[in-house]
Amino acid sequence: MLGIDLNVDDYLDRLQAELDRVDREAVRRLADLIHDAWDGGRSVFFFGNGGSATTASHLAEDLGKNCLQETVSRDKAKRLKVMSLTDNTGWITALGNDLGYDRIFVEQLMHYGTAGDLAVAISGSGNSPNILAAVEWANANGLITFGMTGFDGGRLKQIQTAGLHVALDDMAMTESIHLCVCHWVVDDLYARINRTGKHG
């Protein structure tokens, strides 16, 4: 944990340096994939563990709510079909208890996912068994997979269709960077959707 050794000025300077290293094309690629899903009426699924689970929830909420202009008739607006697989506590705990924690995401994807949908897997290590199980199923069933990783990217970086890799051995800062760049993705989706005029 970098904050143990760095004072606040040095920590924020390091965070800025790591943000400067982010692959802009990878961030744009994520925005493109989500826009393509919206345009084609396909679904987008986010999932992760721990801090990455809250990022998944945050992004699903932001994309679901903040892609439409308030002035557009909301009952006629074309919606982005977006879901965080981290948010159904009852289902997750039942799956974890009865089938094992490695099944909590893939079982949900089996219910909702279809070919052409987008599955966004968020894992700092890239090695979480429940993340890998979901991505492997998604790949085998025609979904597009996008991984968001840190450290060396783990196995997720090897099997994903595309991804954003933060090459940093610090989980907290990796999670901060993931969320930071995805706020731009939300804003970019809002701009593109509302430029097209395709609200219904």
N, C-alpha and C positions, 0 to 999 in steps of 0.2 A: 504494500500500500504506500504509494508515493507520499501521501500526506503525513505519514509518520516521520519522514526525514526532511521534508521540505516545508518551509514557512509559506504563508499564504501567497506572498508575492512570487516566490519561486514556483509554487504549485500552479498558479494561474499562468505564469510564463510558459511552463511546460505544457499545460493544456493548450495554450495558443499555438505552440510549436507543433503539437500533434494534430491540431485542427488544420494547420497549414499543409500537413502531409496527406490529408484525406484525398483519396482518388475521386476527383470531381466527376469523371465519366461514370464511375460506379454509382454515385448518388443520382446522376441524371438517368442512368439506366433503370434504377428503381422507380423513379417518377414515371418514366416511359412505360414500364410494365404495368404500373397501377392505372395509368391513363388508358392503356390498351384494354385492360380488363373492364374499366368503366365504359369505354366506347363499344365494346363487344358484348356488354351485359353479362360478363363473367364475374366470378367471386374472387375476393382476396381474403386470405386467412393469415393471421399473425399468431405466433406462439413462441414462448421462451420460458425459462425458469428464473425464479428469484427477481432480481432487478430487471432482467430481460422480460419477465412476465408482465411487469408493470409497464415497460415500454410497449409491449404488444397491446395491452389494454389502452394505453394512452393514444397510440397511433390509430387504433380502430375507432376510438371515440372521436378524435380530431378529424379523421377522414370522413367518418359518417356524418358528422354535424357541420363541418366547416368547408365543404366543397360547394355549397349552394349559396347564392346571393339571397339576402333577406327579402329583396324586392321581387324575386321570382315567385310565381304561384307554387307553393310547396306541394300542393296536392297533385300537380302535373309534372313536377321536376323529375328528370332522369336521375336515379340514385346510384351511388356506388355500393355494390353489395359487398360489405366488409364485415369481418367478424374476428374477434380475438378468441382463440381456443383456450385461453387461460381463465375465462370469466365464469364458467358454469361450475360453481364450487361443488354442488351436489353430484354432478356427473363425474367430475374429475376425481372426487374422493371415492366414489363407487368403483370407478375403473381402477384406481390405484389400489384399493383394498382387495378387489376381486380378481383382477387380471395382472396387476403389477404396475408400478409407476411408469415403466417404459411404454405403456400402452395408452397413456392419458390423451395424447394428441392424435395418434394414428387412428384410434377408434372413432374420434370425432370427424376426422377427414373422410373416413369411410362412409359416414352418413351424408356429408355435405359436398365433398369434393368431386368434381368432374373434370374430364380432360379439357385443357385450356385455361383452367383456373390458375391463380397465382398463390403459392404458399411461401410466406416469408418467415424463415426460421432464424431466431435471434439467440445466439449462444456465444458467450465470451470465449469459452474454451474450444467450441466446435466439436466437442466429444460427448455431449449429453445423450445417453441412450434413447430417451424419449424423443428428442429432436431428430436423431438419426433415423429412428424407426419411421417417423412421419415423413421425412424427406425421401427415404428409400421407397416408401409406398407411393408417394406423390410422383416421383420419377417414373416408377413402373406403370403408373396409370395416367400418364399424359399431362400432368400438371406441370407448370413452370415453377421451379424452385429458386428462391433467392435467399442466400445466407448472409447474415450479419455477424461477423466474428471478430475476435481479438487474438492475443497471443500468437501462436503459429497457424491459427485457423482450424487445426484439428482435422478430423475426417469430414466434417461438414464442408469445408473449403474444397475438398477433393470431389465431392459427389454433387454439389449444387449446380444448377444450370448457370447461375450468375451470382455475384455477391459483392459485398462491401467488406473489406478486411482492414481492421485497425491493428497494425503490427505493433502491439504494445502489451507488455507483460504486467498489466495493472487492470483488474476487473472494473474498479469504480470509474476510472477515467475512460476506459473503453465504453462502458455503459453511457456515460455522459456524452461522449462523442456520437454514439449511435442515435441518441434521442435528439441531440442538437441538430444534426444534419437532416433528420427526418422531419423536423419542423419546417425546414425549407421545402421538403417534398410536399407537405400538406399545402403550403402557400402556392407552390408551383401548380399543383392540381387545381386549386381554386382558380388561379389565373387562367389556366388552359380551358377548363370546363366552361368558365363564364365568357371567355373570348369566342368560343365556338357558337354560343347561342343554343346549344343542344340541351335544352332543359326539359324536354318532354318528347 
